[in-house]
Amino acid sequence: MIGCLCIHGFTGDPTEVEPLVEHLRTTTDWQFAVPTLPGHGESRALKGISYNQWIEHAEKELQELLKTCDTVYVVGFSMGGLIASYLAVHYPIKKLILLSAAAYYVNPRQLAVDVVGMMKDTFKGTLKENELFIRYSRKIKETPIAATVQFRKLVNSIKPLLPKVTIPTLIAQGESDGVVPPRSAQYLYEHISTPDKKLIYLKESKHLICHCNEREKLFQEVVDFLQK
């Protein structure tokens, strides 16, 4: 049996990776685990949660998969990509998929482009229809500063482990990502030790890479990499 653990990003929930999960469900007979990390999801209660709790929760989900599956893949989106890398170092995972993984965060150039777009929509009176505004305004309002500090601690604690990642790894990054800059993907590619690694860029994709217009291309790359 093949198992696949899919981990969402900071302040997010499983809907961030849901399109990919649904695609894999329809093309495979794998077993899936798509957890909601502590403090995340609809309830959004991040206050008082430490980054170690996010890692430990993902570990427990992985341990359950390993009980019933002899082959396990891990997919990590944004912050989930760093957690997935941690798991790849400490557990017998077969392959690793990193989507918009946050080795670095906030892309000033693309963020400026997105802000200009929001300003234009403000003048048109259509800001509330702007997809980026809808997705991120709630996150900004409801994210405690302490939670952001925990996120940064997680990134800083896991980045030194990247050279210990020795399993086949696919890294995918949107070139129009305003949250995680493209140099993050390049950093991951250069620091992960495995010789079996592939880096792909999707020119028009923003941060929520599984929801972008190029997602079908991404999904095919993921399927091909995991099934080769």
N, C-alpha and C positions, 0 to 999 in steps of 0.2 A: 504494500500500500504506500502511495505517495501522499505526503502531507505538505501543506503550504501555509505558513504563518505570514499575515499581512499586517503591518503596523502603520498607523496613521501618524500625523505630525502634531507639533505643539499647538495647543488650543483647538485642535481639530477633533475629528471623530471618524468612524469607519467609512462614512460617505466619501471621504477623500480618495479612498482606493476602491470603492465599490464598483465602478465601471470595469476595472481590470479584473476584479474578483468574479463578477458576473460573466465576463468573457471566458475566464478560465473554467468556471463551472460548466459552461455549455460545451466546452471543447475537451474536457478531461473528466475522469472519474475520481479526481483527487479529493482528499479530505482537507477542509479549510478551517482555519482559526483566524478570526478578524476581531481582536479584542478592542475594548474601549479603555484607554489608559486611565488610571486614577485621576479624578478631578476634571476629566474631559467629558465630551458628549453634550447632550442637551442640558444637563444640570449645571455644567460649567462651574465647578466648585474647586478652583485651583489653590485657594488660600490654604496655607499650611501643608501642602503636598511637597515632598522632596523629590529630586530627580531620581534618587535610588528606588523610590516606589514605582516609578514608571518602568525602570529596568527590571525590577523584581517581578512586576506583573507580566511583562513580556516573557520573562524566563519561565514562569509557571505555565503560561500558555504553550510555550515550546516544549516543556517537559511532558505535558499531556500528549502532545502530538507524537513525541518520540516513543511513548509507550505503545502506540498502535501502528506507527508508520516506520518502515525500515529506511525510507528515503524522505528527507524533509528539506524543503526550500524555504527561504525567508525573503520577503519583500518588505522594504522599508521606504516610506515616503517622508521627505523633509527630516524633521527630528527623528522620525521612525527609522530613517536610513542609518543614523548613528547608532541607535539601539540595535538595529539588525547587524551592524558591523561588530558590535560588542558580542552579540550572540554567536556570530561566526567564529570568533576567536575562542570562545569557551565551550562550544557544543559541537557535536558531529553533524553539522549542516552540510548538505551536498553542494548547493549553489546559492548565490546571493544576488538580489536585485536591488539596486539603489536608485530611487526616483527623486529627483530634485533634492538630494540629500544635503543637509545643512552643515557642511564643514565650515562654510562661511555663510553669512546671512545679511540681507538687505543690499540690494543692487541699486545704488543711487541713480544711475543713468536711466534704467528702465522705470524705476519708481517715479522719477520726474516726468517721464512720458505718460505714465498712468495717472499722475496727479493732474497733468494738463488735460487729459481726457475727461477726468471728473469735473474739472472747472468748466469745460465746455458744456458738459451735461447740466451743470448747475445753472448756467446762463440760459440754457434751453428749457430748464424746468423739468429735466428728465433724469436728474441725479439718482432718484430712488429706483430707476430702472437699470442703472449701471451695475453690471454683474460684480465687478471688483468692489465697488462701494458696499453692495449688499453683503458680500461674503466677509469683508474685513472690518466694517464699521463696528459690528457687534463684538468681534474679537478684541479690538482695541479698547473698547469701553469696559469690557468685562474681564480683562486680564490684569491681575495684581502685579505690581512691580516685583514683588518677591518671587512670583512664578517665573517671570522673565529672567531673574537672577538664577533660578534653578535650571532653566533651559541652558543658559550660558555655561553653568557649571557642568552640565551633562556633556555639552560639546567639548569643553576643555579637558574633561576627564577621559573621553573616548578617543579623541584625535590621536593621542600618542600610541594607541593600540592598532591603528590602521596597518602598520607594517607587518603585523602578525596575522593579517587576513591572507590566507593561502589557498582559498577555494575559488572556483570559477565565479567571476563577478561581472555583472552587466550594470553599467552606470548610464542613466538617461537624464538629460537636462534640457529644459526649455531655454532657448536663447533670449526669450522675451520675459523671463522670470524677474519680477520686481522684488522678490523676497530673498531668493537664493541666487547669487550671481553665478554665471557660467564658470568662473574660475574655481568655484567650489568643486565642480565635477572634475576639472583638470587636476586639482589638488588630490582628490580621491584616487584618480587614475594613477598619479605619480607615486603615491605613498602606499597603496595596497600592493603587497608583495607578489601576489599570484601572477604567474606568466599568462594564465588563461583569463584575460579580462578584455572587455570591450566597452568603449565609450561612444555614445551616440548623442547628437544634438538635434533637437527639433526646433526649427527656425522660428516658428510663430507661436510656440507654446509658452504659456505663462506658468506661474507656480503650480497651480492645480493641474498637473500634467495629465492626469487620468481623465480629466474633463474637457481637455482642449480639442480643437478641431483635428489635430494630428494624432488623436488617441488610437485610431485603428492601426496606424503604422507602428506606434509604440507597442500595442498589444501583440502584434505579429512578431516584433523583435523579441519580446519577452517569451512568447511561446517557442519560437525557434531556438532561443538560447537555452531554455529549460529542457527542451525535448531533444536537443542534438546529442 
